[in-house]
């Protein structure tokens, strides 16, 4: 589930309900913020260099390293850091940033500005499939049942699951007392799994429901609720994936946790250590299902060995941004990511070793803020223009905002990178 993020160097304590002592990355983050306030650029650079492997692929670290080098008079180091940042394909008004006054006469700096300008250009590989039958529903996830050739789409605003057929026919499939978020089809057991919980954007939520959340299972044929699994933790069960045996892996993104529901059981178990993930999003399984990849909106992508639960943060090549990933999927030899915490929002593909990347969709009309997707073979169907950016943090529509029309688009992925 996407959500706004404060500037890395001013990251609020409330983002993470951390264990004691607080995680090292957060301690370093506080130290970097203090260095900025004190204008101690040598300390800022040293702190960011320690923070970089703990938040790998974070564009704010790359950018602020370049700024600290420039303020220290290290011209070549600043330009090298800016080249790495601009290779991420992100957009920011670098030319207006006074931290780089000393570089403005440089041809290399002008090349950075040209690279940023290129990142504003449309990249289009997706085709429109259908428009959602209702506006302003805040769609969050989409799932596909190959047997019936039907899509299922969750609504945060309405607390419902819609089903849409290949002919475009639609109806309400199921309802929840709370907003509905992640969806996954279990084809063997003919179930549709859904996460649900308190989100202020829901039309019928009550403040007394805050931090309440659960996992639901519905019969794929009738929509009848077959199972309800309450969360052992407060917060919000947000994103989810499913293994071939029916095991579910779910992220809790408010306080930060990764959980599992083994097939045939009724109790969620926590897999991670408290404080590891401040904002985990859609997990993805490796091809052999021995490793769980967990994208964190702040920290990047972690790999967790499911036999030992050991967590390692993947280190990308320079020029690859890993923060702001909402949806993550493994397809052939690649990661596919829906990255809506970056400017611009985009769909992007990385090689599994994180040495190569390819932007698949960005800056196209109607893309808006994409969220999640689902596969049918090599075709990836995803939600475009979800509308999250049209709502304030309290869940109310922003003044003057028009009705949001969301769509489903399709990418043909082929073999990958």
N, C-alpha and C positions, 0 to 999 in steps of 0.2 A: 504494500500500500504506500503510495507516494506521500510525502509531506515536506513542507518547507524546512530548510536547514539553515541555521544561523551561520555566519562566517566562522570558519574553522577556528580562528584565533580567539573568537569570543564565544565558543561553544558553551551553552548554558549547563550548569550542574544538573538541572532537571532533566536533561536528555538521558541520563544514565542513573539508574538506581544501583550504584556500584557497591560491591562488597568492600569491606575494610581489610587491608589498605586499598585505596583506589588504584585502578590499573595504571601501569606506567605511562601508557599513551595519553591518558587523561591528565596525569601529573605534568607531563611534558607540554601538553596543550596549554595548561594554565601558565606554565613558565614562559611559553612563547608569547602569550597575551601580555604578560607582565613586561617582557622585553620590548614589545611594541609600545606600550604605554610609557616606558622609560626612554624610548628612542635608542636603546642599546642594540644596535644592529649586529655587532659581533656576537652578542649572546643570542640574538634571534637566529642568526645563521647556524650557530652551533646546536641550538635546540631543535631547529627544523631538520637538521641532518640526522639527529637521533630519532626524531619522530617519523621520518620518511619511511623506514622499513616497517614501522608499526601501523601505518596508514598507507600502504603501497598503492601507487597509482592515483594519489589524491592531487587534483589539479591546483588546489589552494596552496598546498605545500610547495609544489613546483613554482607557482607564481611568486609566492612570498620569498622563496629562496633567491629568485632572480632579483626581486626588489631589494633584499638585504645586501646582495653583492653589489648592486648599483649604488646603494647609499654608502657602502664602504669604499667606493672608488675602484672596485674590481671589474673593470669594463668587460674584458673577455669572458670572465666567469658569468657575469650577468647576461651577456648576449647568448652564451651557450645554454644557460638555464631557460631563457626566454624561447630559444629555438625548441627545446624539449617541450615546454608548455604549449607552444603554438601548434606543435605536431599532434597534440591531442584533439585538434579540430574543434576547439571551443571558441566562444565569442566573448570578448570583453573590450572595453574602450581603453586599450593599453596606451594609445597615443595621448590620452588626456591625463594619464597618471603621472603626477609630479615626481614620483619615485624614480622615474626614468628620464628625467630632464637631461642628465649627462650623456644619454645615449641617442638623443633625437637627431644628431648630425651624422649618425652612422648609417651606411648603406645596409648593414646587417639588421639594424633596427627597422628600417623600412621594409626589408624582406619579411620580418615578423608581422608588421602591419598588413602586408599583402596576404600572408598566410591566414590571418584572422579574417580578412575580407572574403577569402575563398570559403571559409567555414560558414559564411552566411548564405552560400549558394544552395539551391535545392538539390537534393539527391533523391531520386525517385525510382524504386524498383517494385513497389507494391501496387496491387490493383484493388479497386473498391469491390466489395462483395455484396453487402447490404447495409442499409441504414436501420438503426434500432427503431422499433415501432413506437417508442415514447421518448419524449425529451426530458431533460433534467432528472435523469434517474441515477446519475453517478454510477455507471457500470464499472465494475472492478476487475472481474475475471471472466474468462470464457473457457468452456470445455466442450469436447466433441465426442459423440457416441457413433462409432463407425457402423454399428449394426443397424441403427435406425436412421443414420445420416442426419442427426439433429444436433444443433448447437444449444448450449445452456449458458446463460449470461446472468451474472449476479448484479443486484442493485443495492448500493449502500443507502441511497435516498429512500427507496420504497420498501426495503426489507423483503424483496421477492427474488425468485429465480424465474427468468423467462426462458422459454424454449422456442427456437426458431428452426423450421424445417428447410430443406433444400429448395423448396418451392416458394420460400419467403413467408409461409404461414407462421403465426406466432400466437402464444398464449402464456398465461401464468402457470408455471409448472409446480411451484411450491412457495410457501411463505414462512417467514420467521418473525418472532416478536422483536428482533433486533436487526440492524443492517446485516446484509450478507456480503461476504468478501470472496475468499478463495473457493474454487470449484475443482474437483477432480473426479473423473469417471473411473470406477472399478469395473471393467468389462466382464471379468470372470464371475463376480458376485452380483452383477447387474445393479450396482449402487451408484448414486451420485453423492459424493461427500462435499460438505460445505462448512466453512467457518463462519461464525456469526458472533456479534458482540456489540458493545456500546461504542458508537461513533456519534459525535454531536450532530453530524450532517443528516442523520436519520430523521425522518418526519415524525415518527411516533416514539422516539426514545425518551426515557425519563432520567433525570439526573441521578436518581437512586440506583440506576442500572450501571453506573460508571464502574469500570474495571471488571464487569461481568462478561464472560465469553464462553463459548462452547463449540464443539464439533458435532455436526449433524450428518446423518446418512439418510438418503431418500431412495425409495424404490424407483429404478429407472423407468419402469413402465407406468406406474400409477401416480408417482409423486408422493406417496404416503411416507411419512417419517418412520424409519425403521430403528434408528438408534440415536441417542443423545449422549455425548461424552463431555462432561463439564471439565473446564481447565483446572489443573491443580494450582495454577498461578493466577494472580490478578493481571489485568491488562487487556490485550486484544490478540486473539489467534487470528493472524492476518493471512499470510501466504502459505502455500502448501505444494507438495509434490507426492507422487505415489510410485512405489516400486512394482515390479512385475508380480511379486507375491501378494500384493495388496497392502504392504506396510506403508503407512503415511508419515511424512516428515513435515512438521509445521513450525513456522516461526511466530514468536510473540514479539511484536515490534515496538511496543510502548516502553517496557522496562528492559527488554532484551533477553530472549531465551530461544532455544531450539528444542523441540519435543518430537517424540515418536509414538505412534500408535501401531503396535504390531498387529498384523491381520489376525482376526479372531479374538482379540482381547478388548477390554473395556476401560483400560486405564492408560492415560498419557504418562510417559516417562520423560524426564529431562535428560538431554544428551550433553549439554555444554556446561562449563563452569560459569558461575555468576560473574558478570563484569566483562566477559570476553566479547560479547556482541552488544553494542549500544542500540543498533537498529537493524536487525536481520530481516531480509526480505525473502523472495521466492527461492527455496533451496533446489538444487538439481543433483541428480545421481549420475555417477560415472557409468560407463557402459557395462562394467561388471558389477555395479551396485555395491562395491566395497567402500567407496568414498562418497561422501556427501559434500557438495560444494555449496557454501553459504555466502551469498552476497550481502554485504552490510552497507547500508546507505552512506555511512560515514567512513568505514575502515577499508572497504575494498572487497576482495573475494578470499574466503578462507576455505581450506580443504580439511575435512574431518574424516579420519579413518574410523569406520563404524565398529571395527573390532576392538580398538583401543580407546576411541574417542579423542585421540590426539589431534590438536588443531594446529595448522600451519597457515600463515598468510602468504598467498601467492604473490611473487614479486614480478611485476611486468617489466617489459623493456621501456626505456625512456620514450615518451610520446604516447603512452597508452593510459587513459583515464579509467579508473575502476570504481570511483565513488558515484553515488546517485543511481545505482542499478536497482530497479524495482522488480523486474522479471528476469530470471536467468534460466537458461536451458542448455543442455548438451545435445548437439546434433552432429552426428558423424565425428569429424575430427575438430570440431569447433565449439566454442561457447557462443550462444546467441543471447544478447542482452537487450532489454527494453530499459533505456537509460533516461529517466525523466527528471533526474536531479541535476542535470547539466543544462547549459545554454549553448546550443539549442538542445531540446529534447530530441531523442533519436533512437533508431534501432541500429545496432552495431554488432558485428561478428568479430570474435577474437580467435586466433589459433589456441589450442589447449595449453601450449607452452607460453602463451601471452607475449609472443615475439611479433606477431602480425595482427593487423586489424583491417576491417573494411566497413565503412558506413553504408548501411543499406537503405535507410530512409531518414531524411531530415529536411526541415525547412519547407515542406510541401504544404499546399493549401489544405486545411482541414485536419492536419495531423494533430494539432493541439498538444495535449498532454496524453500520450499513449500509456497504457498500463500493462496488461498481460496478454498472453496468447496461448494457442494450443496447436498441436500438430495433427496433420493427416498425411502420413508419409513424409515427403519432402516439402509439403506445403505448410506454411506457418500462418495461421489466422490470428490477428491481433486486434485489440480495441484501440481505436483512434479517437481523439478529442473527447476524453472521458469527462472533462469539465471540472476537475478538482481545482484548477486555477481560478475558477469563477466563484469560489466560495471562500469565506474568511475562516479563521481557525475556530470560531465559535459555531461553525456549521451553517451560518446564514449566507444567503446569496449576496454577493457584492452589489452595492447600489449601481444601477444602470446596466447591469449585466443582462445580456440577451439570453433567451432560452438556448440550451445547449443541445445540439443534434450530434449524437455519437454514431460512429460507423464501425464496421468490421472490414479490415483490409487483409489481403493475402500476399505473402512473399513466397516465391518459388526458390528454394534454397540450393538445390543441387547437392554436390558432394562436399562443399565447404571450402575452407582455405587450404 
